[in-house]
Amino acid sequence: MSTYLYLRDEKKNAGFVKALLLYYGMYGLWDSKSRRLLGGPWDGLAEADLRYYFECFCDDFERVRDNPYLNCLTADLTRDVAPCYIAAATLDPLIDDSLALAAMLAEAGVPHKLEIFDGVLHAFLHHSRMLDEARAALVAGAAFYREQTGFCGEIVSFDW
């Protein structure tokens, strides 16, 4: 989402992006119910881990925390936003980010689809050979993309 917003606002060149496939992202909530109740050493998303990731990403987090390319929820989502597929996991400390983004897109009238995958952690897509939910999320994202773009290419089936 951040890159798309940057292309739209700063480069004035995001029209070639026809759909966004957004999987369990961090969109700008610095505190939420899910961040307080979920996440820990088992998934690398404890509060200290998240702070570390931010510090790797930007040299002065406090200075940029409300920048719309870091905090997409402060960006103007009412204009020129490509359709979005948003996948979230019920056991992800970032699920509230996905819920907030979907609600804001709905309010702005942006075509989107929110899917919540039950019983899985953040980064569950890494386990597509083991988790039906991961395969379902990838298939659903591809279907959304095809629906939004009219892509009619060959569908490849993987025998996992």
C-alpha positions in Angstrom: 0.0 0.0 0.0 2.8 2.4 0.9 4.6 2.1 -2.4 1.3 2.5 -4.3 0.5 5.7 -2.3 4.0 7.0 -3.0 3.7 6.3 -6.7 0.3 8.0 -6.8 1.2 11.1 -4.7 4.9 11.7 -5.4 5.5 10.3 -8.8 2.0 10.9 -10.2 2.3 7.5 -11.8 0.3 4.7 -10.2 -2.3 4.2 -13.0 -0.5 1.1 -14.2 -1.3 -0.7 -10.9 -4.7 -2.4 -11.4 -5.0 -4.1 -8.1 -3.3 -4.5 -4.7 -2.9 -7.8 -3.0 -2.3 -7.0 0.7 -1.4 -9.8 3.0 -1.4 -9.2 6.8 0.1 -5.8 6.6 0.9 -3.1 9.1 -0.9 0.0 7.9 -0.5 2.4 10.8 -2.1 1.4 14.1 0.6 1.9 16.8 -1.7 0.5 19.5 -4.7 -1.8 19.1 -6.4 -4.7 20.8 -4.7 -7.2 18.6 -1.3 -5.8 19.2 -1.9 -6.0 22.9 -3.3 -9.5 23.0 -1.4 -11.3 20.2 2.2 -11.5 19.1 5.2 -12.7 21.0 8.5 -14.6 20.7 6.7 -17.4 18.8 6.0 -15.2 15.8 8.6 -12.4 16.0 5.9 -9.7 16.5 6.3 -8.8 20.2 6.3 -5.1 20.8 10.1 -5.0 21.0 10.3 -6.8 17.7 8.0 -4.4 16.0 10.0 -1.4 17.3 13.2 -3.0 16.0 11.7 -3.5 12.6 10.7 0.2 12.5 14.1 1.3 13.6 15.6 -0.8 10.7 13.2 0.8 8.3 13.6 4.5 9.3 16.2 6.4 11.2 13.8 8.4 13.3 10.6 6.6 13.9 9.0 9.3 16.0 9.6 11.9 13.3 8.0 9.8 10.5 5.4 7.8 12.4 2.5 9.8 10.8 4.0 9.9 7.3 1.3 8.5 5.0 3.9 6.2 3.4 4.6 4.6 6.8 1.1 5.1 8.3 -1.2 4.5 5.4 -4.3 5.1 7.6 -3.4 8.8 7.5 -3.2 8.9 3.7 -6.0 10.2 1.5 -7.8 7.0 0.6 -10.7 8.8 -1.0 -9.2 9.1 -4.4 -7.4 7.0 -7.0 -6.9 3.9 -4.9 -6.6 0.6 -6.8 -8.9 -2.2 -5.8 -7.5 -4.0 -2.8 -7.5 -7.6 -1.6 -6.8 -7.7 2.1 -5.9 -11.0 3.8 -5.6 -11.2 7.5 -5.0 -13.9 10.1 -7.1 -14.3 13.3 -4.0 -14.8 15.5 -2.0 -11.9 14.0 -1.2 -8.9 16.2 -1.7 -6.8 13.0 -5.2 -8.0 12.2 -6.7 -4.7 13.5 -4.6 -2.9 10.9 -6.3 -4.9 8.2 -9.7 -4.3 9.7 -9.1 -0.6 9.9 -7.9 -0.4 6.3 -10.9 -2.3 5.0 -13.3 -0.1 7.0 -11.6 3.1 5.6 -11.7 1.7 2.0 -15.4 0.9 2.4 -16.1 4.4 3.7 -14.2 5.8 0.7 -16.0 3.6 -1.8 -12.9 1.8 -2.9 -13.5 -1.7 -4.3 -11.9 -4.2 -1.9 -12.3 -7.6 -0.4 -11.3 -8.5 3.2 -10.7 -12.2 4.0 -9.8 -13.3 7.5 -8.1 -16.7 7.8 -9.0 -18.5 11.0 -6.5 -20.1 13.3 -3.3 -18.9 11.7 -0.5 -16.6 12.7 1.2 -13.7 10.9 3.3 -14.9 7.9 1.2 -18.0 7.4 1.7 -17.8 3.7 5.3 -19.0 4.2 3.7 -22.4 5.0 1.7 -22.9 1.8 2.9 -26.5 1.5 1.4 -27.3 4.9 -1.5 -25.0 5.5 -4.7 -25.1 3.6 -5.4 -21.5 4.7 -2.2 -20.3 3.0 -3.1 -22.0 -0.3 -6.6 -20.6 0.0 -5.3 -17.0 0.6 -3.0 -17.2 -2.5 -5.8 -18.6 -4.6 -8.2 -16.0 -3.4 -5.7 -13.2 -4.0 -5.1 -14.4 -7.6 -8.9 -14.7 -8.2 -9.3 -11.1 -7.0 -6.5 -9.9 -9.3 -8.1 -11.7 -12.3 -11.5 -10.3 -11.4 -10.2 -6.7 -11.2 -7.8 -6.8 -14.1 -9.6 -9.1 -16.6 -6.5 -11.2 -16.8 -7.4 -14.4 -18.6 -4.0 -16.1 -18.6 -3.5 -19.8 -17.9 -4.1 -20.9 -14.4 -1.3 -23.1 -13.1 -2.3 -25.7 -10.7 0.3 -26.8 -8.2 0.3 -30.3 -6.8 1.2 -29.7 -3.2 
